Amino acid sequence: MQIFIWILGIAAVYFLLAFVGLRLVAPFMGFGGYRPPTNLSPEIRQTISQLESQSPSQLAYLKAAFDFTISRWYAVRHKAATQFFKLFRNNLEQIWRQPGYAHCTTQNFILYALLANSKFFSAEDIKVAHVFLNFVPHQYLKVKVGEKWVDVDPAATSAGITSFGKCGRLFG
């Protein structure tokens, strides 16, 4: 019985640290959602313009921005712990210049910046959502396209867990 209590206590501490503590200290993971970045570099603005010119609709722009994001930044299953320090990057310009591995929160913020600063979407059209995935909190975006909300999860997609329009859950 005492072992069960210890296991339960350890699990409770883990979930408190992982699901509350991390959301309090990690950039782009907080409880309040995102604020649209307004001081974007010319390179980011040029990317938004290019994606807009190639996109005839909201859904086409969302898919193009999503594809662009996962073409430069990716996630790998169970690599979040070995790349833990990258979770705390918060400068969009620096992240932009360093493609490669990025946590779900970072990839979502990049996609959010591309969407919220486009002619197709506003900040109100994008919601940040969290789920349980592989024993850690996982973040994805819900984007309003017309009257419908579409789940987009660049990190889970780039890791091969899910695809556009879906989000990773549980033990992907």
C-alpha positions as a Markdown table, in Angstrom:
| # | Residue | x | y | z |
|---|---|---|---|---|
| 1 | Met | 0.0 | 0.0 | 0.0 |
| 2 | Gln | 2.8 | 2.4 | 0.8 |
| 3 | Ile | 4.4 | 1.8 | -2.6 |
| 4 | Phe | 1.1 | 2.7 | -4.2 |
| 5 | Ile | 1.0 | 6.0 | -2.3 |
| 6 | Trp | 4.6 | 6.8 | -3.4 |
| 7 | Ile | 3.8 | 6.1 | -7.0 |
| 8 | Leu | 0.6 | 8.2 | -6.8 |
| 9 | Gly | 2.5 | 11.0 | -5.2 |
| 10 | Ile | 5.3 | 10.9 | -7.8 |
| 11 | Ala | 2.7 | 10.9 | -10.6 |
| 12 | Ala | 0.9 | 13.8 | -9.1 |
| 13 | Val | 4.1 | 15.9 | -8.8 |
| 14 | Tyr | 5.0 | 15.0 | -12.4 |
| 15 | Phe | 1.7 | 16.1 | -13.8 |
| 16 | Leu | 1.7 | 19.3 | -11.7 |
| 17 | Leu | 5.2 | 20.2 | -13.0 |
| 18 | Ala | 4.5 | 19.1 | -16.6 |
| 19 | Phe | 1.0 | 20.4 | -17.1 |
| 20 | Val | 1.0 | 23.5 | -14.9 |
| 21 | Gly | 4.6 | 24.4 | -14.2 |
| 22 | Leu | 5.8 | 24.2 | -17.8 |
| 23 | Arg | 2.9 | 26.3 | -19.0 |
| 24 | Leu | 3.9 | 29.0 | -16.5 |
| 25 | Val | 7.5 | 29.3 | -17.6 |
| 26 | Ala | 7.8 | 28.2 | -21.2 |
| 27 | Pro | 7.3 | 30.8 | -23.9 |
| 28 | Phe | 4.3 | 30.3 | -26.2 |
| 29 | Met | 2.8 | 27.7 | -23.8 |
| 30 | Gly | 1.1 | 29.9 | -21.3 |
| 31 | Phe | -2.6 | 29.9 | -20.3 |
| 32 | Gly | -3.4 | 33.2 | -22.1 |
| 33 | Gly | -2.8 | 32.3 | -25.7 |
| 34 | Tyr | -0.7 | 34.2 | -28.1 |
| 35 | Arg | -0.4 | 37.9 | -28.9 |
| 36 | Pro | 0.2 | 38.6 | -32.6 |
| 37 | Pro | 3.8 | 39.7 | -33.3 |
| 38 | Thr | 3.7 | 43.1 | -35.0 |
| 39 | Asn | 7.3 | 43.9 | -35.6 |
| 40 | Leu | 8.1 | 41.3 | -38.3 |
| 41 | Ser | 11.3 | 41.3 | -40.2 |
| 42 | Pro | 11.2 | 42.0 | -44.0 |
| 43 | Glu | 11.9 | 38.3 | -44.6 |
| 44 | Ile | 8.9 | 37.1 | -42.7 |
| 45 | Arg | 6.7 | 39.8 | -44.3 |
| 46 | Gln | 8.0 | 38.7 | -47.7 |
| 47 | Thr | 7.1 | 35.1 | -47.0 |
| 48 | Ile | 3.6 | 36.1 | -45.9 |
| 49 | Ser | 3.2 | 38.1 | -49.2 |
| 50 | Gln | 4.4 | 35.2 | -51.3 |
| 51 | Leu | 2.1 | 32.8 | -49.5 |
| 52 | Glu | -0.8 | 35.2 | -50.0 |
| 53 | Ser | -0.1 | 35.6 | -53.7 |
| 54 | Gln | -0.2 | 31.8 | -54.2 |
| 55 | Ser | -3.4 | 31.4 | -52.2 |
| 56 | Pro | -6.9 | 32.0 | -53.6 |
| 57 | Ser | -8.7 | 31.3 | -50.3 |
| 58 | Gln | -8.4 | 31.0 | -46.6 |
| 59 | Leu | -8.0 | 27.3 | -46.7 |
| 60 | Ala | -5.4 | 27.4 | -49.4 |
| 61 | Tyr | -3.4 | 30.0 | -47.4 |
| 62 | Leu | -3.7 | 28.0 | -44.2 |
| 63 | Lys | -2.4 | 24.9 | -46.0 |
| 64 | Ala | 0.4 | 26.8 | -47.7 |
| 65 | Ala | 1.5 | 28.4 | -44.4 |
| 66 | Phe | 1.3 | 25.0 | -42.7 |
| 67 | Asp | 3.4 | 23.3 | -45.4 |
| 68 | Phe | 5.9 | 26.1 | -45.3 |
| 69 | Thr | 6.2 | 25.7 | -41.5 |
| 70 | Ile | 6.8 | 22.0 | -41.6 |
| 71 | Ser | 9.3 | 22.4 | -44.5 |
| 72 | Arg | 11.6 | 24.4 | -42.3 |
| 73 | Trp | 10.9 | 23.2 | -38.7 |
| 74 | Tyr | 10.2 | 19.7 | -37.6 |
| 75 | Ala | 9.5 | 17.6 | -34.6 |
| 76 | Val | 10.7 | 14.1 | -33.8 |
| 77 | Arg | 9.0 | 11.7 | -31.5 |
| 78 | His | 10.4 | 11.7 | -28.0 |
| 79 | Lys | 13.1 | 14.2 | -28.8 |
| 80 | Ala | 11.5 | 17.0 | -26.7 |
| 81 | Ala | 13.5 | 15.9 | -23.7 |
| 82 | Thr | 16.9 | 15.9 | -25.4 |
| 83 | Gln | 16.2 | 19.3 | -27.0 |
| 84 | Phe | 14.6 | 20.7 | -23.9 |
| 85 | Phe | 16.6 | 24.0 | -24.0 |
| 86 | Lys | 15.0 | 24.9 | -27.3 |
| 87 | Leu | 11.6 | 25.0 | -25.6 |
| 88 | Phe | 12.6 | 28.4 | -24.1 |
| 89 | Arg | 13.4 | 30.2 | -27.3 |
| 90 | Asn | 11.2 | 33.2 | -27.6 |
| 91 | Asn | 12.6 | 35.5 | -30.3 |
| 92 | Leu | 10.8 | 34.9 | -33.6 |
| 93 | Glu | 13.6 | 36.5 | -35.6 |
| 94 | Gln | 16.2 | 34.1 | -34.2 |
| 95 | Ile | 13.9 | 31.1 | -34.6 |
| 96 | Trp | 13.2 | 32.1 | -38.2 |
| 97 | Arg | 17.0 | 32.1 | -38.9 |
| 98 | Gln | 17.4 | 28.7 | -37.3 |
| 99 | Pro | 15.3 | 26.1 | -39.1 |
| 100 | Gly | 15.5 | 22.6 | -37.8 |
| 101 | Tyr | 14.1 | 20.9 | -34.7 |
| 102 | Ala | 11.4 | 22.9 | -32.9 |
| 103 | His | 8.9 | 22.0 | -30.2 |
| 104 | Cys | 5.2 | 22.1 | -30.9 |
| 105 | Thr | 4.8 | 25.5 | -29.2 |
| 106 | Thr | 7.5 | 27.1 | -31.4 |
| 107 | Gln | 6.1 | 25.6 | -34.6 |
| 108 | Asn | 2.7 | 26.8 | -33.6 |
| 109 | Phe | 3.9 | 30.3 | -32.9 |
| 110 | Ile | 5.6 | 30.5 | -36.3 |
| 111 | Leu | 2.4 | 29.4 | -38.0 |
| 112 | Tyr | 0.3 | 31.8 | -35.9 |
| 113 | Ala | 2.6 | 34.7 | -36.9 |
| 114 | Leu | 2.1 | 33.7 | -40.6 |
| 115 | Leu | -1.7 | 33.5 | -40.2 |
| 116 | Ala | -2.4 | 36.4 | -37.9 |
| 117 | Asn | -0.4 | 38.8 | -40.1 |
| 118 | Ser | -2.0 | 37.7 | -43.3 |
| 119 | Lys | -4.9 | 39.2 | -45.2 |
| 120 | Phe | -6.8 | 35.9 | -44.7 |
| 121 | Phe | -6.9 | 35.6 | -40.9 |
| 122 | Ser | -7.0 | 37.7 | -37.7 |
| 123 | Ala | -5.8 | 36.8 | -34.2 |
| 124 | Glu | -9.5 | 36.0 | -33.3 |
| 125 | Asp | -9.5 | 33.3 | -36.0 |
| 126 | Ile | -6.8 | 31.3 | -34.2 |
| 127 | Lys | -7.1 | 29.4 | -30.9 |
| 128 | Val | -4.4 | 27.6 | -29.0 |
| 129 | Ala | -5.4 | 24.2 | -27.7 |
| 130 | His | -3.6 | 21.6 | -25.5 |
| 131 | Val | -3.9 | 17.8 | -25.3 |
| 132 | Phe | -2.1 | 15.0 | -23.6 |
| 133 | Leu | 0.4 | 13.3 | -26.0 |
| 134 | Asn | 3.1 | 10.8 | -24.9 |
| 135 | Phe | 3.0 | 11.8 | -21.3 |
| 136 | Val | 3.5 | 15.5 | -21.9 |
| 137 | Pro | 1.3 | 18.5 | -22.7 |
| 138 | His | 1.1 | 19.0 | -26.4 |
| 139 | Gln | -0.1 | 22.1 | -28.2 |
| 140 | Tyr | -1.9 | 22.6 | -31.5 |
| 141 | Leu | -3.9 | 25.3 | -33.2 |
| 142 | Lys | -7.6 | 25.6 | -34.1 |
| 143 | Val | -8.1 | 27.9 | -37.0 |
| 144 | Lys | -11.4 | 29.3 | -38.2 |
| 145 | Val | -11.9 | 28.9 | -41.9 |
| 146 | Gly | -15.2 | 30.3 | -42.9 |
| 147 | Glu | -17.6 | 29.0 | -40.3 |
| 148 | Lys | -15.6 | 25.9 | -39.5 |
| 149 | Trp | -12.7 | 25.3 | -37.1 |
| 150 | Val | -9.8 | 23.3 | -38.5 |
| 151 | Asp | -7.2 | 21.6 | -36.2 |
| 152 | Val | -3.7 | 22.2 | -37.4 |
| 153 | Asp | -0.7 | 20.5 | -35.7 |
| 154 | Pro | 2.6 | 21.1 | -37.5 |
| 155 | Ala | 4.7 | 19.3 | -34.9 |
| 156 | Ala | 2.6 | 16.1 | -34.9 |
| 157 | Thr | 2.4 | 16.1 | -38.7 |
| 158 | Ser | 6.2 | 16.6 | -39.1 |
| 159 | Ala | 6.8 | 13.8 | -36.6 |
| 160 | Gly | 4.5 | 11.5 | -38.6 |
| 161 | Ile | 1.8 | 11.2 | -35.9 |
| 162 | Thr | -1.1 | 12.9 | -37.8 |
| 163 | Ser | -1.9 | 14.9 | -40.9 |
| 164 | Phe | -3.2 | 18.3 | -41.8 |
| 165 | Gly | -6.7 | 18.9 | -40.3 |
| 166 | Lys | -6.0 | 16.7 | -37.3 |
| 167 | Cys | -4.1 | 16.9 | -34.0 |
| 168 | Gly | -2.0 | 14.4 | -32.2 |
| 169 | Arg | -3.5 | 12.8 | -29.0 |
| 170 | Leu | -2.7 | 10.3 | -26.3 |
| 171 | Phe | 0.1 | 8.0 | -27.4 |
| 172 | Gly | 0.7 | 9.0 | -31.0 |
